């Protein structure tokens, strides 16, 4: 099953997006499958889906023989950021939840670089929507203070960072991890010692992460609302 290329018409213009429906036999037997939403980095903005498809998570999702979850990657315009397109992103997610056999309690948000900043901001502002977050090569935005991070104390978070990342300092990620660990948040922090900023191919192709995505537990809505 190949990845599909679509366009999503919004009041502010048409946005390209990639979608691949889950085709894992194991999950097909179990019923509804999760949705993993990927937010791309700054270099992949525009209206050309060949840019995000060339590497990282979209490339993995497009070429995997079996995919145990549904995959969505929206593409946003040049010179914009993910929080600016929150309403359109959420509306598209809701549309796909209704159109396909997707478990609305098992939606994971993941991002690389600029997309990781969007993942931090959108995930912490709406923890009731996401069963988990995956942050790759991302500096937490300045707005991600201890109070904002506390909203994620019940949300499983996977954080990956290159030890030699010269674009997003490792120390910023370590500060966020320290705050979340003090809250006893369910997180995993993986440093790739020799990795630079562009570790997405290695991260998203990792069998351990792929298993985590496929088996993500449902969102803890009551606890998230109280955070």
N, C-alpha and C positions, 0 to 999 in steps of 0.2 A: 504494500500500500504506500503510495507516494504522498508527499506533503502537498497540500492544496494552497494555491495562491488566490486570494480574494481581495475585494475592495469593500470597505465599510463606509457608507454614506452618512455623514454627520452634518449638522447645521453649519459647521465651520469648514467643510470641505471633505473630500474623500480620502480615507486612510487605507493604505495597503496592509494586508495581514496574512500571516501563514497559519494554517491549521492542519493538524493531522489527528485523525481519530484513532483511539486505542485499538490495537489489533492483537493483543496478547491473549492466548487461549486461556491462560489461568484466570485473568481478570474477567474474561467473557463469561466464564462459568460462575463467577462470583456476583455478577449483576453490574450495577453502576460502577464506573471507573472514575479515577481522579482527573482533575484538570491542572496542568502546570502552565503557568503564564510567565513568559520571558520578556523582560524589559532590556532592550539592547543598549549599547554604549553610544557615545557621541558620534563616532565615525560612521555609524550605520544609519544615521538619520537621513531622511529624504523621501523619495518615492520610487525607489529601486530595490526590490526585494532580493536581488542578487547579492547585495551588500551583506545583510545579516546571514544569508544562506551560505556564504563562503566559508564560515568557520564557526567554532563555538557550539553553543546549544542548538541553534537552528540546523546547522550542518549535521549534528548528531541525530536530531529528531527526524531529519529528512532521509538519512541513510540507514538507520537502524532497521534490522529485519523485522523485529517485533518491538512494539512500544506498549508498555503496560498502563499507560495513562494517555489522556488527550493532551495535545500541545497547542498552545496559542502564542504567537509572537506578532504583536501590532508594531507598525512602523510609524514613528512620529516625524513631523517636518523638521527641516534644518532650523537651528537656532532656538529650539524649544526644549522644554524639559518635561519629564513625566508627570509631575503634579499638575501641570497645565492641561493635561489631557485625561485627568482622572475620571471625569464624568463619562467621556466617550469610551474609555477602557472598561469601566465598570458596566456600562450599558452593553458593550459587546460580550463581555463575560456572561452577563445574565441572558443574553440572546442565545449564546451557545449552550448554556445550561439547560435551557428549555428545548432546544432543537435536537440535542443528542442525549444519549444515556450517560449523563455525567452526574457524579455525586456532588451536590452543591456544598456539602459539609467537608469536602476534601479538595479544596482549591489551594494550590501552592503558588506563591509569588516569588520569582527569582529575577535577579538582575546582575549585569556586568557593568562595572565602572559607573558611567552616568546612570545606567539602569539600576545599579545597586543603591545609589542615592534615592532613586524613586522607590525602590523596594523598602528601604528604611522608613521613608516618610509616609508612603501609602499604607504599609503594613502596620505601623504604629498608630496611625490615625484611624484605621479600620481593622483592628485585630479580630473582630467578629466575623470578618469575611474570609480569613485565610487560616488554613490548618497548619501552615508552616511557611518559612521564608528561607531562601538561599541567596547569600550575598557573596559575590565574587569580585575581587580586586576593587573594593569600594571604600572610600572614605565616608564615614557618617557625616551628613550635613551639619552645619553649625546648629541648626534647629533641633538636632537630636540630642537634647540634654537628658539628664537623669530622669526627669519627669516623663519625657516622651518615651524613653527606653523602658520605663516601668510598665507601660501599656503592653509590653511584649513578655511579661514575666511568665505567662502561661502558653506562649507560642513557641513551638520548636523552631530553632534557628540554626542553620548551617552557614558558617562563615569560612571562606577560603581566601588566602592572601599569599602573594609571593614574597619571600624574604628579601628579594632585591627589587621590589617595586619602587620605581623612582617617580611615579605619577601619583600614587595614593599611598602616603606614608603608612608603614605598618603600625606605628605607634598610635595612630588615630583609631584603627580597628581594635588594637589591644585595649584602649581606654573604654570603648563600648563593651567589649567582652568582660572587662573587669566589673563594670556596672551591672551587667546582666548576671554574672556569676554571683555577685553579692545578693541578688534577688532570688537566687536558686532557680534561675530560668533554665529550661531544657535546651541547652545549646551545645554544638560541637564547633571547635575552632581549629582549623587545619592550616598550618603554615607550610608552604612548599619552599624549603630553604634556598634553593637555587632559582626559584621562579621569579620572573619579572612581572610586569603588569599584565601581560598577555598569557594567562594560564588557563583560559577558558576551555581550550580543547582537552587538556588533561583533566580538568575538574569535571566537566560534564560527561566525559567518557568513562569516568570512574565507576566500576560496578557497585561499589558501596553506596555512592550517592544515588545511583539509579535504583537500587533496591529500596533505599529510604523513600524516594519519591513514589515508588509504586505502592508502598505499604504505609503511607502516611495515615495516622489515625484521624478521625473526624475532629473538626475544630471544637474547642471547649468554649462554647458561646457564653455560658453564664459567667465563667471565670473571667473571660476576656472583657465582658461588659462591666465587670466590677473593678477591673484594673485601672 
